[in-house]
Amino acid sequence: MAIFKKIKYRIRLGLLRRSLKLPRVNRQVMGYDQARTMVLFYDMPPDATDHFIVRLIGQLKSDGKKVHDAGFINIASIPQDGKLPMHLNVFCKKDFRWNLRPRPMYLKDMLIKEYDILLDISSRAAWPMKQMAAASRAKYKVGAHHPDYNAIYDLIIKVDDQCPGEELAKHAIHYLKIIKTPTPND
């Protein structure tokens, strides 16, 4: 059974690398203060009721950012028991094709639109979110360090594998606030 997991991993890695070859428009360094639009990718546990993402999105919106979010639950279908916050955009395995391309129109639109900053705080097991990050047309991409995903991001945050998304988001926003968008004279 381990051989099938290795083959599946290699296929997904190949699909991810193919997405990285797509041209990115207007790639540039973008600081937190200058950014107006953000896209946020994250993991959502199936039993989440009070998730930190709600507070994070609220903080970003209060800072004047227009935020688009996409969460991923690593299960076959989303439970209809009402535990998930209604105003979050959460997707599951059935929302992605075998090649990790999205099915819902909301996700397809995310790949077409340009954003100032993409913040990926999903775990390394969230392959669809990594694929979306690779194919995104965001100007500046931020994510956690992992040897297979480093080519996706412009700003890589070095944290251990067990670092929760909330902590990763805190670090990423801290470093984004330090960065100043270069002017044309620089």
N, C-alpha and C positions, 0 to 999 in steps of 0.2 A: 504494500500500500504506500510505502514511503516513496517509491519510484514515481508513482502517479502525482504525488504532491510536488516532487521536484520538477516534473515535466510541466505541471500547471504553473508553478512559480516561474519557470523559464519562459513560457509562452506569455504570461502576463508582463514580465519584464521586457520582452521583445515588443509587445504592443505599446508599452509605456515609452520605450526608446523611439519607436516610430512616431509617436505623438510629439516628441521633443523636436523632431525634424521639421515640423510645421513652422512656417515663418511667424514670428511675433512682431506685431506692429508697435512702434513707439516704445521700445524697451528703454527704460531710464530709471535712474535712482529717484526714489520718491520718499520724502519724509512724511511723518504723521500730520504735521501742521498743514502741509500743502495739499494733502490728499483730500478729495471730496467724495469719491466713491470707493467702497470696499466690498469685497466678496469674502465670505467666511465659510470655510469647510471644517466640519467637526464630526466627532463620534457622538452617538446618542445611545445610552444603554436602554434596553427595552422597558425597564421598570422605572425610568426617570420621571419624577413629578416636579421637583424643584431643581432645575438644571442651571449651572452657572452661565450657560449661553444666553439665557434670558437677561441676566444682569449685564453681561458683556455687550450684547447688542444695545441695551439701554444706555450704557456708558458711551458707546461709539456714536449713537444717535444724539446724545446730549452734547457731544463734542462737535456736532455739525456734520457728521458723516452720513452719507446715504448707504445703508448696509443691505446687501443681499446675502442670504445665508442658505446653506444646504448641509443638512445633517445626514448621517448614514447609520442605519441600524443593521448589524450583521445577522439578520434573520431573513427567512423567506418572504414574509409579508408583515406589514405593520399591524400590531394588535389594535383592535377597535374598542378597547375597554376605557378609553378616555383619559389614560394616565399621562399621555404626552401633551405638552403645551400646544394649544391650538394655533398660535401665531408663528410657530416655527415650521420651516419647510424640511420635513424629514422623509428620507427615501430608504428603500430596502433593496435586497438583492434582485427582486423581480423588476425593479425599475431600470435595470441595466441589462444590456444584451451580453452574449457570451464574450464579446470582444471589449467589454466594459464601456461601450458607448451608451449614453443615456437614452431612455425612451420618453420620459415626460418632456413636454415642450418647455417648461420652466428651466430645466437643466440644459436643454439645447440652446435656449436663449442666453444662458450664462456663458456658453462657449463662444458665442458670436460677439457679445458686447465687450467693450473695453472698460476696464476698471483701473483705478489708480493703484490700489494695493490688493493683493490676494493674500489672505492669512489662512494658512492650512494648519490647524491644530488637531487634525485627525491622527489616529494611531497608525503605525506602519502596516497594520493588517487591513486597513480600509482601502483596498485597491481601487475601488471606483472613485474615491476622492482624490487619490494620487493621479489617476488617469485624467480626471477633470482638471486638476491643477496643471498637469503637463500640457493639456490642450487649450487652456485658458489664454485669452488675449490680454491679460492684466499687464500693466506696465512694470510693476515691481512685485515679485513673489517672495513670500516669507514662509519658512517651514522648519521642521526639526531635522537635525542631522541624521542621515542614514546613508551608507555607501551607495545603495541602489537608487536613491532619490535625490542626491545632491545636485544633479544636473538640472532638476526642475526649478530650483529656487535661486534667487539672487541674494537673499540674506538667509543664512543658515544658522539656526540656533542650536548650539551643542548642548543637548540634555541627554540623560540616560533614557532607556526604553520605558522605564516605569514612571516617568514624569507625567503627572496628570495634565489634561488639556488646559485646565485653569491656570496652572503654573506656567505652562508654555506660552499661553496668551499674554500673561503678565510680563514675561521676559520679552516677547516679541514687541509689544506695545512700548515697553521701556526703550528698547533699541531704536524703534521707529521714531520715537520722540527726540532722540539724540541726532538722528540723521537730518541734515538740511538739504533740500533739493537744490542741486547746483543751478546757477543762473547761466545763461548763454555765454557770459564773459569768462566763466571759470574754465 
